[in-house]
Amino acid sequence: MNRYSHQFVEIYQGPVAFGLSRELDESSLIVYLQKFSDDRLMEVLRSRLSNEEILHTIDWITGLLRRHFTEEEYHRLFLREQG
């Protein structure tokens, strides 16, 4: 069994758009992020990103995680550690 999954993007049937409703924004964000993290896409993109872009992205993601998750949630949900 894989530790990580990207099922939402595979089953979501609704529109992908932003600014129309909070619910649609949330669903669209999941679709965008799951498409963005696709292995084939990242294989191409990673070598095209500058060092600054990589660091900015990591800083942004870790900042979100620090603001919105407890340490326990970070380990359980992001790192998928079993406690």
PyMOL Python script that loads the backbone (N, CA, C, O; Angstrom):
from pymol import cmd

cmd.read_pdbstr("""\
ATOM      1  N   MET A   1       0.833  -1.192   0.000  1.00  0.00           N
ATOM      2  CA  MET A   1       0.000   0.000   0.000  1.00  0.00           C
ATOM      3  C   MET A   1       0.877   1.255   0.000  1.00  0.00           C
ATOM      4  O   MET A   1       1.803   1.364   0.803  1.00  0.00           O
ATOM      5  N   ASN A   2       0.596   2.178  -0.875  1.00  0.00           N
ATOM      6  CA  ASN A   2       1.354   3.427  -0.934  1.00  0.00           C
ATOM      7  C   ASN A   2       1.044   4.295   0.268  1.00  0.00           C
ATOM      8  O   ASN A   2      -0.087   4.314   0.754  1.00  0.00           O
ATOM      9  N   ARG A   3       2.043   5.011   0.748  1.00  0.00           N
ATOM     10  CA  ARG A   3       1.827   5.928   1.872  1.00  0.00           C
ATOM     11  C   ARG A   3       1.114   7.193   1.442  1.00  0.00           C
ATOM     12  O   ARG A   3       0.400   7.798   2.242  1.00  0.00           O
ATOM     13  N   TYR A   4       1.290   7.606   0.204  1.00  0.00           N
ATOM     14  CA  TYR A   4       0.691   8.851  -0.279  1.00  0.00           C
ATOM     15  C   TYR A   4      -0.303   8.543  -1.390  1.00  0.00           C
ATOM     16  O   TYR A   4      -0.174   7.542  -2.094  1.00  0.00           O
ATOM     17  N   SER A   5      -1.289   9.407  -1.538  1.00  0.00           N
ATOM     18  CA  SER A   5      -2.286   9.199  -2.587  1.00  0.00           C
ATOM     19  C   SER A   5      -2.661  10.532  -3.232  1.00  0.00           C
ATOM     20  O   SER A   5      -2.503  11.600  -2.642  1.00  0.00           O
ATOM     21  N   HIS A   6      -3.149  10.434  -4.429  1.00  0.00           N
ATOM     22  CA  HIS A   6      -3.649  11.594  -5.166  1.00  0.00           C
ATOM     23  C   HIS A   6      -4.965  11.196  -5.839  1.00  0.00           C
ATOM     24  O   HIS A   6      -5.107  11.310  -7.057  1.00  0.00           O
ATOM     25  N   GLN A   7      -5.904  10.737  -5.054  1.00  0.00           N
ATOM     26  CA  GLN A   7      -7.153  10.234  -5.614  1.00  0.00           C
ATOM     27  C   GLN A   7      -8.140  11.330  -5.987  1.00  0.00           C
ATOM     28  O   GLN A   7      -8.923  11.153  -6.920  1.00  0.00           O
ATOM     29  N   PHE A   8      -8.125  12.457  -5.284  1.00  0.00           N
ATOM     30  CA  PHE A   8      -9.105  13.506  -5.531  1.00  0.00           C
ATOM     31  C   PHE A   8      -9.092  13.950  -6.990  1.00  0.00           C
ATOM     32  O   PHE A   8     -10.144  14.060  -7.620  1.00  0.00           O
ATOM     33  N   VAL A   9      -7.911  14.202  -7.519  1.00  0.00           N
ATOM     34  CA  VAL A   9      -7.790  14.664  -8.901  1.00  0.00           C
ATOM     35  C   VAL A   9      -8.316  13.619  -9.888  1.00  0.00           C
ATOM     36  O   VAL A   9      -8.757  13.966 -10.984  1.00  0.00           O
ATOM     37  N   GLU A  10      -8.271  12.360  -9.507  1.00  0.00           N
ATOM     38  CA  GLU A  10      -8.742  11.281 -10.386  1.00  0.00           C
ATOM     39  C   GLU A  10     -10.258  11.140 -10.382  1.00  0.00           C
ATOM     40  O   GLU A  10     -10.835  10.697 -11.375  1.00  0.00           O
ATOM     41  N   ILE A  11     -10.919  11.511  -9.276  1.00  0.00           N
ATOM     42  CA  ILE A  11     -12.359  11.276  -9.179  1.00  0.00           C
ATOM     43  C   ILE A  11     -13.200  12.552  -9.246  1.00  0.00           C
ATOM     44  O   ILE A  11     -14.408  12.478  -9.471  1.00  0.00           O
ATOM     45  N   TYR A  12     -12.584  13.712  -9.056  1.00  0.00           N
ATOM     46  CA  TYR A  12     -13.332  14.974  -9.038  1.00  0.00           C
ATOM     47  C   TYR A  12     -13.962  15.233 -10.403  1.00  0.00           C
ATOM     48  O   TYR A  12     -13.292  15.164 -11.433  1.00  0.00           O
ATOM     49  N   GLN A  13     -15.238  15.526 -10.394  1.00  0.00           N
ATOM     50  CA  GLN A  13     -15.989  15.730 -11.635  1.00  0.00           C
ATOM     51  C   GLN A  13     -16.391  17.189 -11.856  1.00  0.00           C
ATOM     52  O   GLN A  13     -16.890  17.537 -12.926  1.00  0.00           O
ATOM     53  N   GLY A  14     -16.180  18.028 -10.871  1.00  0.00           N
ATOM     54  CA  GLY A  14     -16.640  19.411 -10.954  1.00  0.00           C
ATOM     55  C   GLY A  14     -15.707  20.306 -11.738  1.00  0.00           C
ATOM     56  O   GLY A  14     -14.669  19.868 -12.235  1.00  0.00           O
ATOM     57  N   PRO A  15     -16.092  21.569 -11.841  1.00  0.00           N
ATOM     58  CA  PRO A  15     -15.252  22.541 -12.550  1.00  0.00           C
ATOM     59  C   PRO A  15     -14.017  22.898 -11.732  1.00  0.00           C
ATOM     60  O   PRO A  15     -13.988  22.714 -10.516  1.00  0.00           O
ATOM     61  N   VAL A  16     -13.018  23.400 -12.406  1.00  0.00           N
ATOM     62  CA  VAL A  16     -11.815  23.914 -11.751  1.00  0.00           C
ATOM     63  C   VAL A  16     -11.778  25.407 -12.056  1.00  0.00           C
ATOM     64  O   VAL A  16     -11.530  25.830 -13.185  1.00  0.00           O
ATOM     65  N   ALA A  17     -12.028  26.179 -11.022  1.00  0.00           N
ATOM     66  CA  ALA A  17     -12.072  27.635 -11.163  1.00  0.00           C
ATOM     67  C   ALA A  17     -11.880  28.247  -9.788  1.00  0.00           C
ATOM     68  O   ALA A  17     -12.092  27.592  -8.768  1.00  0.00           O
ATOM     69  N   PHE A  18     -11.484  29.487  -9.771  1.00  0.00           N
ATOM     70  CA  PHE A  18     -11.259  30.174  -8.504  1.00  0.00           C
ATOM     71  C   PHE A  18     -12.076  31.461  -8.465  1.00  0.00           C
ATOM     72  O   PHE A  18     -12.318  32.097  -9.491  1.00  0.00           O
ATOM     73  N   GLY A  19     -12.495  31.828  -7.253  1.00  0.00           N
ATOM     74  CA  GLY A  19     -13.176  33.091  -7.043  1.00  0.00           C
ATOM     75  C   GLY A  19     -14.690  33.031  -7.075  1.00  0.00           C
ATOM     76  O   GLY A  19     -15.343  34.054  -6.871  1.00  0.00           O
ATOM     77  N   LEU A  20     -15.266  31.873  -7.322  1.00  0.00           N
ATOM     78  CA  LEU A  20     -16.724  31.772  -7.397  1.00  0.00           C
ATOM     79  C   LEU A  20     -17.339  31.351  -6.068  1.00  0.00           C
ATOM     80  O   LEU A  20     -18.424  31.817  -5.721  1.00  0.00           O
ATOM     81  N   SER A  21     -16.677  30.490  -5.327  1.00  0.00           N
ATOM     82  CA  SER A  21     -17.152  30.069  -4.005  1.00  0.00           C
ATOM     83  C   SER A  21     -15.997  29.439  -3.249  1.00  0.00           C
ATOM     84  O   SER A  21     -15.035  28.958  -3.847  1.00  0.00           O
ATOM     85  N   ARG A  22     -16.100  29.447  -1.954  1.00  0.00           N
ATOM     86  CA  ARG A  22     -15.053  28.836  -1.129  1.00  0.00           C
ATOM     87  C   ARG A  22     -14.944  27.342  -1.431  1.00  0.00           C
ATOM     88  O   ARG A  22     -13.840  26.812  -1.556  1.00  0.00           O
ATOM     89  N   GLU A  23     -16.083  26.665  -1.549  1.00  0.00           N
ATOM     90  CA  GLU A  23     -16.084  25.220  -1.822  1.00  0.00           C
ATOM     91  C   GLU A  23     -15.391  24.909  -3.150  1.00  0.00           C
ATOM     92  O   GLU A  23     -14.590  23.977  -3.227  1.00  0.00           O
ATOM     93  N   LEU A  24     -15.690  25.677  -4.186  1.00  0.00           N
ATOM     94  CA  LEU A  24     -15.054  25.460  -5.486  1.00  0.00           C
ATOM     95  C   LEU A  24     -13.565  25.808  -5.423  1.00  0.00           C
ATOM     96  O   LEU A  24     -12.747  25.120  -6.033  1.00  0.00           O
ATOM     97  N   ASP A  25     -13.210  26.860  -4.695  1.00  0.00           N
ATOM     98  CA  ASP A  25     -11.798  27.214  -4.519  1.00  0.00           C
ATOM     99  C   ASP A  25     -11.030  26.071  -3.865  1.00  0.00           C
ATOM    100  O   ASP A  25      -9.933  25.724  -4.304  1.00  0.00           O
ATOM    101  N   GLU A  26     -11.610  25.481  -2.805  1.00  0.00           N
ATOM    102  CA  GLU A  26     -10.946  24.382  -2.099  1.00  0.00           C
ATOM    103  C   GLU A  26     -10.750  23.176  -3.014  1.00  0.00           C
ATOM    104  O   GLU A  26      -9.666  22.594  -3.050  1.00  0.00           O
ATOM    105  N   SER A  27     -11.792  22.801  -3.752  1.00  0.00           N
ATOM    106  CA  SER A  27     -11.687  21.657  -4.671  1.00  0.00           C
ATOM    107  C   SER A  27     -10.679  21.935  -5.772  1.00  0.00           C
ATOM    108  O   SER A  27      -9.874  21.070  -6.118  1.00  0.00           O
ATOM    109  N   SER A  28     -10.721  23.130  -6.318  1.00  0.00           N
ATOM    110  CA  SER A  28      -9.798  23.498  -7.397  1.00  0.00           C
ATOM    111  C   SER A  28      -8.352  23.517  -6.911  1.00  0.00           C
ATOM    112  O   SER A  28      -7.444  23.123  -7.643  1.00  0.00           O
ATOM    113  N   LEU A  29      -8.136  23.979  -5.669  1.00  0.00           N
ATOM    114  CA  LEU A  29      -6.790  23.976  -5.099  1.00  0.00           C
ATOM    115  C   LEU A  29      -6.242  22.561  -5.008  1.00  0.00           C
ATOM    116  O   LEU A  29      -5.084  22.316  -5.348  1.00  0.00           O
ATOM    117  N   ILE A  30      -7.071  21.629  -4.549  1.00  0.00           N
ATOM    118  CA  ILE A  30      -6.624  20.232  -4.460  1.00  0.00           C
ATOM    119  C   ILE A  30      -6.260  19.712  -5.843  1.00  0.00           C
ATOM    120  O   ILE A  30      -5.216  19.081  -6.009  1.00  0.00           O
ATOM    121  N   VAL A  31      -7.101  19.968  -6.834  1.00  0.00           N
ATOM    122  CA  VAL A  31      -6.823  19.504  -8.199  1.00  0.00           C
ATOM    123  C   VAL A  31      -5.504  20.093  -8.698  1.00  0.00           C
ATOM    124  O   VAL A  31      -4.661  19.363  -9.221  1.00  0.00           O
ATOM    125  N   TYR A  32      -5.317  21.403  -8.543  1.00  0.00           N
ATOM    126  CA  TYR A  32      -4.086  22.047  -9.004  1.00  0.00           C
ATOM    127  C   TYR A  32      -2.852  21.461  -8.324  1.00  0.00           C
ATOM    128  O   TYR A  32      -1.868  21.141  -8.991  1.00  0.00           O
ATOM    129  N   LEU A  33      -2.901  21.320  -7.005  1.00  0.00           N
ATOM    130  CA  LEU A  33      -1.730  20.820  -6.273  1.00  0.00           C
ATOM    131  C   LEU A  33      -1.433  19.364  -6.605  1.00  0.00           C
ATOM    132  O   LEU A  33      -0.269  18.978  -6.713  1.00  0.00           O
ATOM    133  N   GLN A  34      -2.472  18.554  -6.769  1.00  0.00           N
ATOM    134  CA  GLN A  34      -2.223  17.156  -7.109  1.00  0.00           C
ATOM    135  C   GLN A  34      -1.688  17.023  -8.532  1.00  0.00           C
ATOM    136  O   GLN A  34      -0.827  16.181  -8.788  1.00  0.00           O
ATOM    137  N   LYS A  35      -2.181  17.837  -9.455  1.00  0.00           N
ATOM    138  CA  LYS A  35      -1.611  17.825 -10.813  1.00  0.00           C
ATOM    139  C   LYS A  35      -0.172  18.328 -10.785  1.00  0.00           C
ATOM    140  O   LYS A  35       0.696  17.781 -11.466  1.00  0.00           O
ATOM    141  N   PHE A  36       0.078  19.372  -9.997  1.00  0.00           N
ATOM    142  CA  PHE A  36       1.411  19.957  -9.908  1.00  0.00           C
ATOM    143  C   PHE A  36       2.429  18.955  -9.379  1.00  0.00           C
ATOM    144  O   PHE A  36       3.579  18.950  -9.818  1.00  0.00           O
ATOM    145  N   SER A  37       2.019  18.111  -8.444  1.00  0.00           N
ATOM    146  CA  SER A  37       2.962  17.174  -7.835  1.00  0.00           C
ATOM    147  C   SER A  37       3.091  15.858  -8.599  1.00  0.00           C
ATOM    148  O   SER A  37       3.755  14.933  -8.131  1.00  0.00           O
ATOM    149  N   ASP A  38       2.475  15.770  -9.748  1.00  0.00           N
ATOM    150  CA  ASP A  38       2.595  14.563 -10.583  1.00  0.00           C
ATOM    151  C   ASP A  38       4.068  14.283 -10.897  1.00  0.00           C
ATOM    152  O   ASP A  38       4.823  15.196 -11.229  1.00  0.00           O
ATOM    153  N   ASP A  39       4.460  13.032 -10.790  1.00  0.00           N
ATOM    154  CA  ASP A  39       5.871  12.664 -10.996  1.00  0.00           C
ATOM    155  C   ASP A  39       6.406  13.093 -12.361  1.00  0.00           C
ATOM    156  O   ASP A  39       7.520  13.611 -12.444  1.00  0.00           O
ATOM    157  N   ARG A  40       5.651  12.893 -13.411  1.00  0.00           N
ATOM    158  CA  ARG A  40       6.144  13.250 -14.760  1.00  0.00           C
ATOM    159  C   ARG A  40       6.292  14.758 -14.907  1.00  0.00           C
ATOM    160  O   ARG A  40       7.267  15.235 -15.487  1.00  0.00           O
ATOM    161  N   LEU A  41       5.324  15.509 -14.380  1.00  0.00           N
ATOM    162  CA  LEU A  41       5.415  16.962 -14.452  1.00  0.00           C
ATOM    163  C   LEU A  41       6.626  17.464 -13.673  1.00  0.00           C
ATOM    164  O   LEU A  41       7.384  18.298 -14.169  1.00  0.00           O
ATOM    165  N   MET A  42       6.805  16.959 -12.459  1.00  0.00           N
ATOM    166  CA  MET A  42       7.922  17.410 -11.637  1.00  0.00           C
ATOM    167  C   MET A  42       9.274  16.997 -12.205  1.00  0.00           C
ATOM    168  O   MET A  42      10.266  17.701 -12.016  1.00  0.00           O
ATOM    169  N   GLU A  43       9.321  15.875 -12.892  1.00  0.00           N
ATOM    170  CA  GLU A  43      10.573  15.449 -13.534  1.00  0.00           C
ATOM    171  C   GLU A  43      11.053  16.509 -14.530  1.00  0.00           C
ATOM    172  O   GLU A  43      12.252  16.771 -14.630  1.00  0.00           O
ATOM    173  N   VAL A  44      10.128  17.109 -15.255  1.00  0.00           N
ATOM    174  CA  VAL A  44      10.480  18.149 -16.229  1.00  0.00           C
ATOM    175  C   VAL A  44      10.726  19.487 -15.534  1.00  0.00           C
ATOM    176  O   VAL A  44      11.702  20.178 -15.823  1.00  0.00           O
ATOM    177  N   LEU A  45       9.826  19.842 -14.614  1.00  0.00           N
ATOM    178  CA  LEU A  45       9.893  21.169 -14.002  1.00  0.00           C
ATOM    179  C   LEU A  45      11.096  21.359 -13.080  1.00  0.00           C
ATOM    180  O   LEU A  45      11.676  22.444 -13.044  1.00  0.00           O
ATOM    181  N   ARG A  46      11.478  20.330 -12.343  1.00  0.00           N
ATOM    182  CA  ARG A  46      12.494  20.504 -11.299  1.00  0.00           C
ATOM    183  C   ARG A  46      13.811  21.060 -11.827  1.00  0.00           C
ATOM    184  O   ARG A  46      14.440  21.876 -11.153  1.00  0.00           O
ATOM    185  N   SER A  47      14.240  20.648 -12.994  1.00  0.00           N
ATOM    186  CA  SER A  47      15.509  21.148 -13.526  1.00  0.00           C
ATOM    187  C   SER A  47      15.371  22.555 -14.118  1.00  0.00           C
ATOM    188  O   SER A  47      16.372  23.218 -14.391  1.00  0.00           O
ATOM    189  N   ARG A  48      14.139  23.003 -14.313  1.00  0.00           N
ATOM    190  CA  ARG A  48      13.914  24.334 -14.874  1.00  0.00           C
ATOM    191  C   ARG A  48      13.737  25.408 -13.805  1.00  0.00           C
ATOM    192  O   ARG A  48      13.806  26.601 -14.100  1.00  0.00           O
ATOM    193  N   LEU A  49      13.512  24.987 -12.576  1.00  0.00           N
ATOM    194  CA  LEU A  49      13.347  25.938 -11.482  1.00  0.00           C
ATOM    195  C   LEU A  49      14.703  26.484 -11.055  1.00  0.00           C
ATOM    196  O   LEU A  49      15.691  25.753 -10.997  1.00  0.00           O
ATOM    197  N   SER A  50      14.734  27.767 -10.762  1.00  0.00           N
ATOM    198  CA  SER A  50      15.967  28.350 -10.220  1.00  0.00           C
ATOM    199  C   SER A  50      16.105  27.946  -8.757  1.00  0.00           C
ATOM    200  O   SER A  50      15.139  27.512  -8.131  1.00  0.00           O
ATOM    201  N   ASN A  51      17.310  28.092  -8.218  1.00  0.00           N
ATOM    202  CA  ASN A  51      17.520  27.828  -6.797  1.00  0.00           C
ATOM    203  C   ASN A  51      16.590  28.691  -5.953  1.00  0.00           C
ATOM    204  O   ASN A  51      16.036  28.228  -4.955  1.00  0.00           O
ATOM    205  N   GLU A  52      16.423  29.941  -6.357  1.00  0.00           N
ATOM    206  CA  GLU A  52      15.547  30.862  -5.634  1.00  0.00           C
ATOM    207  C   GLU A  52      14.088  30.379  -5.677  1.00  0.00           C
ATOM    208  O   GLU A  52      13.384  30.453  -4.670  1.00  0.00           O
ATOM    209  N   GLU A  53      13.644  29.898  -6.809  1.00  0.00           N
ATOM    210  CA  GLU A  53      12.267  29.389  -6.914  1.00  0.00           C
ATOM    211  C   GLU A  53      12.056  28.157  -6.041  1.00  0.00           C
ATOM    212  O   GLU A  53      11.010  28.009  -5.410  1.00  0.00           O
ATOM    213  N   ILE A  54      13.042  27.284  -6.007  1.00  0.00           N
ATOM    214  CA  ILE A  54      12.945  26.094  -5.149  1.00  0.00           C
ATOM    215  C   ILE A  54      12.853  26.513  -3.689  1.00  0.00           C
ATOM    216  O   ILE A  54      11.974  26.039  -2.969  1.00  0.00           O
ATOM    217  N   LEU A  55      13.739  27.387  -3.239  1.00  0.00           N
ATOM    218  CA  LEU A  55      13.730  27.820  -1.847  1.00  0.00           C
ATOM    219  C   LEU A  55      12.456  28.577  -1.490  1.00  0.00           C
ATOM    220  O   LEU A  55      11.915  28.398  -0.399  1.00  0.00           O
ATOM    221  N   HIS A  56      11.976  29.415  -2.395  1.00  0.00           N
ATOM    222  CA  HIS A  56      10.728  30.154  -2.158  1.00  0.00           C
ATOM    223  C   HIS A  56       9.553  29.181  -1.997  1.00  0.00           C
ATOM    224  O   HIS A  56       8.716  29.361  -1.113  1.00  0.00           O
ATOM    225  N   THR A  57       9.493  28.169  -2.836  1.00  0.00           N
ATOM    226  CA  THR A  57       8.416  27.181  -2.769  1.00  0.00           C
ATOM    227  C   THR A  57       8.467  26.418  -1.455  1.00  0.00           C
ATOM    228  O   THR A  57       7.438  26.232  -0.805  1.00  0.00           O
ATOM    229  N   ILE A  58       9.651  25.976  -1.060  1.00  0.00           N
ATOM    230  CA  ILE A  58       9.813  25.241   0.192  1.00  0.00           C
ATOM    231  C   ILE A  58       9.468  26.129   1.384  1.00  0.00           C
ATOM    232  O   ILE A  58       8.800  25.679   2.315  1.00  0.00           O
ATOM    233  N   ASP A  59       9.912  27.374   1.365  1.00  0.00           N
ATOM    234  CA  ASP A  59       9.582  28.304   2.449  1.00  0.00           C
ATOM    235  C   ASP A  59       8.070  28.510   2.545  1.00  0.00           C
ATOM    236  O   ASP A  59       7.523  28.543   3.647  1.00  0.00           O
ATOM    237  N   TRP A  60       7.402  28.646   1.424  1.00  0.00           N
ATOM    238  CA  TRP A  60       5.957  28.857   1.408  1.00  0.00           C
ATOM    239  C   TRP A  60       5.224  27.632   1.966  1.00  0.00           C
ATOM    240  O   TRP A  60       4.322  27.766   2.793  1.00  0.00           O
ATOM    241  N   ILE A  61       5.618  26.446   1.510  1.00  0.00           N
ATOM    242  CA  ILE A  61       4.961  25.213   1.965  1.00  0.00           C
ATOM    243  C   ILE A  61       5.216  24.985   3.455  1.00  0.00           C
ATOM    244  O   ILE A  61       4.278  24.698   4.199  1.00  0.00           O
ATOM    245  N   THR A  62       6.449  25.106   3.896  1.00  0.00           N
ATOM    246  CA  THR A  62       6.728  24.876   5.317  1.00  0.00           C
ATOM    247  C   THR A  62       6.048  25.925   6.189  1.00  0.00           C
ATOM    248  O   THR A  62       5.635  25.623   7.308  1.00  0.00           O
ATOM    249  N   GLY A  63       5.929  27.134   5.697  1.00  0.00           N
ATOM    250  CA  GLY A  63       5.207  28.172   6.438  1.00  0.00           C
ATOM    251  C   GLY A  63       3.743  27.807   6.619  1.00  0.00           C
ATOM    252  O   GLY A  63       3.192  27.966   7.709  1.00  0.00           O
ATOM    253  N   LEU A  64       3.112  27.320   5.564  1.00  0.00           N
ATOM    254  CA  LEU A  64       1.717  26.876   5.669  1.00  0.00           C
ATOM    255  C   LEU A  64       1.583  25.743   6.675  1.00  0.00           C
ATOM    256  O   LEU A  64       0.676  25.752   7.507  1.00  0.00           O
ATOM    257  N   LEU A  65       2.475  24.778   6.602  1.00  0.00           N
ATOM    258  CA  LEU A  65       2.420  23.642   7.519  1.00  0.00           C
ATOM    259  C   LEU A  65       2.587  24.092   8.965  1.00  0.00           C
ATOM    260  O   LEU A  65       1.869  23.620   9.846  1.00  0.00           O
ATOM    261  N   ARG A  66       3.528  24.997   9.217  1.00  0.00           N
ATOM    262  CA  ARG A  66       3.756  25.485  10.583  1.00  0.00           C
ATOM    263  C   ARG A  66       2.542  26.245  11.125  1.00  0.00           C
ATOM    264  O   ARG A  66       2.201  26.120  12.301  1.00  0.00           O
ATOM    265  N   ARG A  67       1.892  27.032  10.263  1.00  0.00           N
ATOM    266  CA  ARG A  67       0.749  27.833  10.699  1.00  0.00           C
ATOM    267  C   ARG A  67      -0.508  27.007  10.937  1.00  0.00           C
ATOM    268  O   ARG A  67      -1.327  27.361  11.785  1.00  0.00           O
ATOM    269  N   HIS A  68      -0.670  25.924  10.208  1.00  0.00           N
ATOM    270  CA  HIS A  68      -1.960  25.233  10.214  1.00  0.00           C
ATOM    271  C   HIS A  68      -1.959  23.835  10.822  1.00  0.00           C
ATOM    272  O   HIS A  68      -3.019  23.219  10.934  1.00  0.00           O
ATOM    273  N   PHE A  69      -0.800  23.322  11.215  1.00  0.00           N
ATOM    274  CA  PHE A  69      -0.738  21.983  11.779  1.00  0.00           C
ATOM    275  C   PHE A  69       0.015  21.989  13.102  1.00  0.00           C
ATOM    276  O   PHE A  69       0.973  22.739  13.288  1.00  0.00           O
ATOM    277  N   THR A  70      -0.433  21.151  14.001  1.00  0.00           N
ATOM    278  CA  THR A  70       0.340  20.894  15.215  1.00  0.00           C
ATOM    279  C   THR A  70       1.514  20.004  14.815  1.00  0.00           C
ATOM    280  O   THR A  70       1.552  19.464  13.709  1.00  0.00           O
ATOM    281  N   GLU A  71       2.465  19.860  15.726  1.00  0.00           N
ATOM    282  CA  GLU A  71       3.603  18.986  15.443  1.00  0.00           C
ATOM    283  C   GLU A  71       3.139  17.549  15.190  1.00  0.00           C
ATOM    284  O   GLU A  71       3.648  16.867  14.300  1.00  0.00           O
ATOM    285  N   GLU A  72       2.168  17.104  15.986  1.00  0.00           N
ATOM    286  CA  GLU A  72       1.637  15.745  15.822  1.00  0.00           C
ATOM    287  C   GLU A  72       0.977  15.576  14.457  1.00  0.00           C
ATOM    288  O   GLU A  72       1.172  14.556  13.797  1.00  0.00           O
ATOM    289  N   GLU A  73       0.199  16.565  14.029  1.00  0.00           N
ATOM    290  CA  GLU A  73      -0.452  16.497  12.711  1.00  0.00           C
ATOM    291  C   GLU A  73       0.579  16.499  11.590  1.00  0.00           C
ATOM    292  O   GLU A  73       0.436  15.773  10.606  1.00  0.00           O
ATOM    293  N   TYR A  74       1.612  17.313  11.737  1.00  0.00           N
ATOM    294  CA  TYR A  74       2.684  17.364  10.743  1.00  0.00           C
ATOM    295  C   TYR A  74       3.313  15.986  10.553  1.00  0.00           C
ATOM    296  O   TYR A  74       3.501  15.530   9.425  1.00  0.00           O
ATOM    297  N   HIS A  75       3.635  15.329  11.664  1.00  0.00           N
ATOM    298  CA  HIS A  75       4.269  14.006  11.583  1.00  0.00           C
ATOM    299  C   HIS A  75       3.300  12.954  11.043  1.00  0.00           C
ATOM    300  O   HIS A  75       3.690  12.087  10.261  1.00  0.00           O
ATOM    301  N   ARG A  76       2.047  13.035  11.459  1.00  0.00           N
ATOM    302  CA  ARG A  76       1.069  12.022  11.049  1.00  0.00           C
ATOM    303  C   ARG A  76       0.578  12.250   9.620  1.00  0.00           C
ATOM    304  O   ARG A  76       0.497  11.302   8.839  1.00  0.00           O
ATOM    305  N   LEU A  77       0.251  13.488   9.272  1.00  0.00           N
ATOM    306  CA  LEU A  77      -0.367  13.762   7.970  1.00  0.00           C
ATOM    307  C   LEU A  77       0.636  14.065   6.854  1.00  0.00           C
ATOM    308  O   LEU A  77       0.472  13.588   5.731  1.00  0.00           O
ATOM    309  N   PHE A  78       1.657  14.844   7.151  1.00  0.00           N
ATOM    310  CA  PHE A  78       2.619  15.213   6.108  1.00  0.00           C
ATOM    311  C   PHE A  78       3.717  14.176   5.965  1.00  0.00           C
ATOM    312  O   PHE A  78       3.980  13.698   4.861  1.00  0.00           O
ATOM    313  N   LEU A  79       4.361  13.824   7.068  1.00  0.00           N
ATOM    314  CA  LEU A  79       5.454  12.850   7.010  1.00  0.00           C
ATOM    315  C   LEU A  79       4.947  11.407   6.965  1.00  0.00           C
ATOM    316  O   LEU A  79       5.690  10.490   6.613  1.00  0.00           O
ATOM    317  N   ARG A  80       3.687  11.216   7.322  1.00  0.00           N
ATOM    318  CA  ARG A  80       3.049   9.888   7.348  1.00  0.00           C
ATOM    319  C   ARG A  80       3.774   8.936   8.284  1.00  0.00           C
ATOM    320  O   ARG A  80       3.893   7.743   8.004  1.00  0.00           O
ATOM    321  N   GLU A  81       4.254   9.473   9.392  1.00  0.00           N
ATOM    322  CA  GLU A  81       4.877   8.639  10.399  1.00  0.00           C
ATOM    323  C   GLU A  81       3.790   7.988  11.239  1.00  0.00           C
ATOM    324  O   GLU A  81       2.767   8.607  11.535  1.00  0.00           O
ATOM    325  N   GLN A  82       4.008   6.782  11.607  1.00  0.00           N
ATOM    326  CA  GLN A  82       3.048   6.071  12.445  1.00  0.00           C
ATOM    327  C   GLN A  82       3.550   6.101  13.874  1.00  0.00           C
ATOM    328  O   GLN A  82       4.680   5.704  14.156  1.00  0.00           O
ATOM    329  N   GLY A  83       2.699   6.578  14.776  1.00  0.00           N
ATOM    330  CA  GLY A  83       3.124   6.755  16.148  1.00  0.00           C
ATOM    331  C   GLY A  83       2.708   5.751  17.100  1.00  0.00           C
ATOM    332  O   GLY A  83       3.039   5.847  18.282  1.00  0.00           O
TER     333      GLY A  83
END
""", "prot")
cmd.dss("prot")
cmd.show_as("cartoon", "prot")
cmd.util.cbc("prot")
cmd.orient("prot")
